[in-house]
Amino acid sequence: MTPESHSLTGTDDPTLGPPPGCPAHGMGPGELRRLYGPEAEDLGAVYEKLRAEHGPVAPALLHDDVPIWVVLGHGENMHMVSAPSQYCKDSRLWTPMQDGTVKPDHPLMPHFAWQPICAHAEGDEHLRLRGAVTGAMSTIDHRGIRRYINRATQHLVNQFCEQGSADLVSQFAEHLPMAVMCEILGMPEEYGDRIVQAARDMLKGTQTAIASNQYVMDALTRLTARRRAEPEDDFTSHLINHPAGLTDEEVSQHLRVVLIAAYEATANLLANVLRMVLTDPGFRAQLKGGQMTVPEAVEQSLWDEPPFSTVFAYFAKQETELGGQRIRKGDGLLLGIAPGNVDPRVRPDLEANMQGNRSHLAFSGGPHECPGQDIGRAIADVGVDALLARVPDIQLACGEDELRWRASVSTRHLVELPVKFAPKSPQEVMERPAVKPVQPQRPDNRQVSREQPQPTAPEPAVPANEPTPTPASEPARRPGVFRRLLRWWRGN
C-alpha cells in the first residue's frame, strides 16, 4: 500500500504556520523545510534532516515557497533520470509554472525556464538536438585541448607566481575553465573578468542573475551570427553546420548550456580538488608517493564535493511512486546529487576510499547525462597537475576552519582558497600552435574517440636565470613474483 505523502500541489493553508519563537519557526507553509534563507545555510544538514524525516524522497520549498520534491536516495535518483516514460525535464508540465506560482522574475528562473534545448526535450526532438551537441563535440581535438589547458594554466600562474601568494579560487579556478570553454566555442576574445563574473552571478540566484544571464546570451548570440556568416573550425561552427539544422536560437541556447554548465562544474571541481590536496596531508602524500593519480583524486572529489549539489529539475508526466512517496502529475523533483552521493545505503562509510568508482551522480545519468564530462575532467586533471608542478611547495595560507563557502540550492562554492609558496619567476609560455584539421563528425553523432586521460604536456623551459631542478630518481620497479621466487631459491 502506498503511504499518503505531503501534497505538493494541494491547498494547504499557508497561514497555518508556527508562531514566532517556536522551534519550527524556520519551516514554511505546510511545515515544509525551506531550501533557501537563513535556516538553509547548511544545506547538507537540511538534506540529512529531510532524509531522517521522510526517507529517500522528501517534500521541500524553493525560493518564494515554491513546492518541490528533493530526491535524496542514490537509487531513487538513478531511477528518476533513467525513466523517461515517467519523468522528463520539460518545465512546461510543472504545476507551479502552469498556475502562476512561479513568477517570471523568480531568482531561479534561468535554471528552470523552458528553452529549446536538448536538456528540456524528449523523444525524437531530444535525439535531434542531443545528436547535434554530441556531433559537434566529436570534432574537438582532445590532445590539442589538453595542450591548451596546460598553456592557459601557465599563463594564470605567471600572473601570481612572483608574489608568493594567491587566491586559487578567484585567480585560478574561476578563470581556467572559462578560458578553455571560450577557446572551444571559438570566442577567445570574449574571455575576461566580465564574463567570469556574469557566469558566477547567474548561478547564485541573486537579484542580478537575470541581467547576468542576458549578458552571456548577448555574447553567444553575437558569436552565433558571426559563425553562421563565417564558419571556422570550432565547436560553434560544427554545431551550426550539423545536419540537424539548428536555428540560431537553438544554437545560442545550447552554447549557453555548454558554456555555463561546463564552466560552473569545472570551476567548483578545480577548487574542491585543490582544497583536498592542501588540507588533507594523507591525500597529498598519496599524490606525491604515486599511490593516487590526479584523475583518481578528481573522482574522489566528485563523490565528496560534487560540482553541482542538485540539478533543476525533473517533472512527473503521470502519477507515480518514488521512494515511498506519492508523486502527482505535474510535480517537480530535484536531482539530489550531493545527498545521493552520501546515501548511507550505498556509502555507509563516508571515509572509505572511492578510487576507481565512477558510480557517483556528479554527471547525472540516463538520456540527459552530461555529454561534456570528459572535457571537465581534462581541465581538472591537467590544470591541477600543471599547477602543482609549477609551485610544488604550495601551502594553505590560513586555517582550514577559516575557509568559507557560498551555498545555493544548486551549488556549494568555495569563496576563496588563499595559498602561499616561495616566489617563482614567470616562465615563457609556448605560443598557440596552428590549429590542425579535426576529424569530421560521425554520421551517428558519436564522438570519434573518448581519449583516456593523458599526462600533462611538458612544461615550458625554465628561464636561464633560474637553476634547473634535479629530477628525483625513479624508484626501481619491484620484481615480479616469479623472479622473487627464483632469487629465494638461489639464496639471493
N, C-alpha and C positions, 0 to 999 in steps of 0.2 A: 504494500500500500504506500502511495506517495505521500510523504508528510506535507501538510499545507505550509507554505512559506510566506514570508513577507511579500506583499504585492507591491511591485514597483510601478504599476500603472493603476493602482486603486485610488480611493478617495479618502485616505487618512486625513484627519483634520490637522493642519499644520499648527494650529494654535494650542494643541494639547501637548505642550512641552513641559518639562520640569521647571519649577520656579528657580530664580537666581539663588545661588548658594548650594543648590542640590548637587550631589556628586555626579549626576548625569547631565549637568547643565551644558556640557560640551556637545551633547547629542543634537541632531537635527530633527526635522519632522518625522513622526513615526518612530522616534527614538533610534534613528539610524545614525551610524557614525559618519562624520564628515571626513573626506579625503583632502581637505584644504583648511586653511585657517590655523589659529594658534594651537588648537588641540591636535593637529596633524603634523606638527613639526618633525616628529619621528615617525614616518610612515611605516617603517619596518615594524615598530611596536604596535601600530594600529592594525597592520595586517595580522600579526600574531593574536591580537585580541579578537579580531574577526574570525580567525581560524578556530579559536577556543570556543567562541560563542555560537558559530554557525556551521563549522566544518569547512570542506574544501571550496564551497561557493557561498559567498556572503553578500547581503544587500548593503549598500552604502550610498553616499551622496557626493556628487561632484560640485563644483562651483555653482552658486546660485541655488543650491539644494536640488540639483537635477539628479533623479534616481538612476543608479547603475548597479549591476552585479559585478563583484570582483571575484575572478576565478583564481583561487589560491593553490589548488592542487596541481601537481605536475601532470598526472594522468588526465585530469579533467581539462587542463589547458590543451594537451595534445589531442584529446578527443574533439574539442571545440574547433581547433584550427584544421582538423582533418575530416570534418563532416560538413561539406558544403551544401548538402541537402537540408541541413538543419540550421546552420549559421552562415551568415555572409557578412560582408563589410560595406554594404550599401546603406549609408546612414539615412537615406530617404525612408527606410522602413521603420525607423526608430520612433516610437510613440511620442516622446517628448519633442522631437523635431516636428512631427505632424501636427501636434496640438498647440504649438507655440510656446511650450515651456522653455525651450532653448531659444533665446533671443539672438538676433543677428550679430549683436555686439558682445556675445558671450566670450570671455577671455580665452576659452579653449576652442573657439570656432575654427581657427586654422587647422586644428587636428582632425576634427570630425565632420566638417562640412563636405558634402559630396562633391567630387571632382571627376572629370572624365579621364580617370587613370586606372591602371590595371589593379591597383590596390583596392579599388571600390567596385570593380566589375566582376561579372560572373559568366560562366558558360563560354560560348563562342567569342563574346566580346573580350572576356578576360584572356582567352588564348591569343586573340589578335594583338592586344596591347602588350601583354606579357611577352609574347613572341618577339615584338619589336624591340623591347628593352633587352632581352637576353641576346637577341641577334646583334644589337649594337655592342653589347658587352663582349661578344665573341671576337670583335675586331681589336680589342685592347691588347697591346703588346705588353705582356706581364713582365718580361725581363726589362724592357725599357722603362716601365713604370717603377720597378724596384730601383733602377739606377737613378731615376728622377727623385724618388723618395730620399735616397742617400744624399744626393746633391742638395735638396731642399733642407735636409737636416743640417748639413754642414753650413749652409748659409745662415740658418737660425742660430746655431751655436756660435758662429763668428760674431754675432751681434752682442753676445753677453760674455764670451769666454775670457776677455781681458779683465772683466770686473771681478771675477772670482765669486760671483753670486748671481742668482737668477730666481725668478718665479717660473717654474716649469709648466704652470697652467697657462698664464697669460702670455708668456714669451715662447712657449714651445707647443704644448698640447692643443691649444686653441688655434694655432696658426698652421701647423704642418698638414692636417687633413684638408683645410680649405685650400692651401696652395696646391696640393696634389689633385683635389677634385676640380679646381679651376683649370688645371692643366689637362686633365682627362676630358672635360667637357669642351675645351677649346676656348676658354675665356681667361687666359692668364692675366690680361690687363685689368680684369675686374678684381683680382685678389688684392686685399688690403685690409686695414683696420675696420673700415666702414662695413664691409660685407661680413666680416667676422662678428662684429658687434650685432648686426642685424640678425644673423643666424642664431646667435645666442639668445637674443631678446625674444624672438618669435616663439621659442620653445619654452619660455618661462611662464607663459600665461599672464603677462603683465598688461597694463592698460595700453602700452605702446606696441603690443605684439602684432596687432593687425597692420599698423603702419610699417613695421619692420618686414612683415610678410610681403607687403606691397612693394617695398624697396627691392627685395630679392626677385620678385616676379617681374618687375620692370627690367632688371638686368637680364633675366633669362628670356624675356620677350624680345629684347633687342638682339640677343645672341641668335635666337631662332630666325629672325628676319634676315640677319647677315648671312647665316649659313644656308638659308633657303636660296638666297641670291648667289652666294659664292661658297659652295661646299668645300671643306677641307678634310684632311684625314684625322678626324676626331670623333668622339662619341656622338656629339650633337648632329654632325653631318650624316653619320651612319643611321642614326635614329630617324632623321628626316627622310632619308632615301630608302628606308626599309620597304619591302613590298607591301607591308600592311597599310601604307598610305596614311600615316597620322596627319591630322590637321595641325595648324600652327598652335592652336590652344592645347591640343593633346600633347604636342611636343614640349611646349614650355611647362606644362603641368608635370609631365614626367621628369623633366630636368630638375624641377623643384624637389620632387620626391627623392631623386637620386642624390642631389647635392646635399639637401638638409639631413636626410636620414644617414647618409654615409658620414657627413661631417660631424654631427652630434654624437653618433655612436662611437666614432673613432677618437674624437677629442676626449670623451669620457674614458674610453678604453685605455688610451695612452696615459692619462693622468692616474688611473687606477693601478695600472701595471707598475708605473714608476713609484707610486706610493708604496706598493707592496715591496718593491726592491729596496726602498730607502728605510722602511720601518720594520721589516722582518729580517733579522740577521740570518736566520736559517734559510730563508728564501734566497737571499743574496749569496750566501755561501754555496747553495746548490747550483746557482748560476755560474759562479766563479769556478767551482770544482768540477763542472761538467755533468753533474747528476741531473740537471734540468736545462733545457734549451729555452731561448726566449719564446719560441712558439708555444712550448708547453706552459710557460709562465702566463702567456696570454690566455690560454684555455682555462687555467686555474682562476684567473681574474674574471673570465666570462661566467664562471659559476658563482664566485663570491660577490662580485660587484658588477652585474651586467650593465652595459651602457644605457639601456632603457629599462626602467623599473616596470612599466606597463606599456601596452600599446592600445591606442584608441582605434576602434572598438569593434566588436563583433555584434551582430544583431540577429535575434531569433526569427526565423522565417515561419515558424509554426510553434504550437505549444509542444513543449518537450520537458525533459527532466535532466538535470545535470548536478552531480554531487549531492543528490538527495533533495534538491530544491526544484520547485515547480517554476519553470521558465515560460512566461507567456509570449505569444507572438508580438513582436514589436519591442521586446525588452532589449536593452543594451548590456553588453558584457565586456569588461576589461580583460585583456590577455595579461595575466599576472605573471610576468617574467621573474621578477625578484622574489616574490613569495613562493612561486612554483619551484624555483631553484633550491629553496631551503625546505621544501616539503619533507617533513620527518619520515614519511613513508618511503621515500626514495633516497633520502640522505639523513639517516639518523644521527650520524656523527659529522658535525659541520667542520671539524678539524681534520677530517680524513682527506688524504691527498687525492685530487681528482685528475691527475695527469693521465692523458690519453683518453679521457672520457669526454666525448663531444655531445652527450645527450642533454646538455643544458638547453634552456629555452631562449638564449640570448638572441638568436636569429629567427625566432618563431618556427614555423613548420607548415606542412601541408601546402596547398596551392599558392599561398602567399608568403612562403619562406623567402627571406631576404636574398635576392639574386646577386647582390654585390658583396657578399660576406668575405670572399677571397681578397678583394681589394682592401677592405678594412683590416683584415688580418695582416696583409702585406705592409700596410702603413705602420701598424703597431710593431710588427716583427722587426722590420728594417729600421724604423725610427728609434726604437728603444736600443737596439743593438748598436747603431751608429753613435747615438748619444753617449752610451756608456763607454764606447771605445775612445771617444774624444776626451771625456772627463771621468776616467776610471776612479778617481778619488772623491767623487761627488758624495755629499752627505746632507742629511736633512738639517736645515738651519734653525729649527725650532723644535719644541717638544711635540711628540706625536699627539698628545692630548690637546694641543693648541690648533690643530688642523680643523678647518670648518667646512661644512657642506652647505650648498643651497639646494633645497629639495623642492620638487614639484611632484604632481601625480605621475608624470611621465619619466622623470629622470632624477637622479641624485648626483649633483655636480660638485666636485671638489672646487672650493673657491680659490685657493692658492696652494702652491707647494714650494715654499722657499728652500733653496739649497745653497750650499757653499762648496768651494773647491779651490785648489791652487790656481791662480790666474794662468791662462794659456794664451799663446799667440794665435791670432787668426790664421787659418790655413787657406791656401789658394784652392779655389773650387773649380773643377773642370767645367768648361763651358758645355752647354747642352749640345749633344751630338745631333747631326742631321737625322730627321725622322725617317725611319726605314718603312717601306711599304708593309702593311699588315695584311694578314690573310683575310680574304673576304668572308662574309657571314655564310654559315652553312644553310642550306635550304630548310633544314628542320629547326633553325634558330638556336641550336645548341652551341655552347662555346667550343671553339676549335680545340682547346686544351684547358685542363684545370691544373695549372702548374703547381707543384708542391713547393713549399717554402724553400727558397734558395739562400745561400749565405749572402750577407751584405756585400755590396760591391766594394772593391778596395778603396781605402781611404785616400784622399789626396796626399800628395807628397808632403813631408814635413819640411817647413822652411829651413834654409841653410843655417840660420842663426839659432836654431833650436836643436839640441842633441837628439840623435835618433835613439829611441829606447831599444834596449837589447831584448829580443824576444825570449820568452821563457822556454826552456827546453821542454819538448813534448814528452810526456810520460811514456815509458816503454809499454808496449802492448802486452797484456798478460797472456802467457802461452795457453794453448788450448788444453782440454782435459787429457787428450791422448799424449801430448808432449810432456805434460807434468807427470803422468803415469810412467812414461819411458824414462824420464830423469830419475824418478824414485827407484825404478827397477835397477838402474845402473849405479845407484848410490850417490848421485849428484845432488 
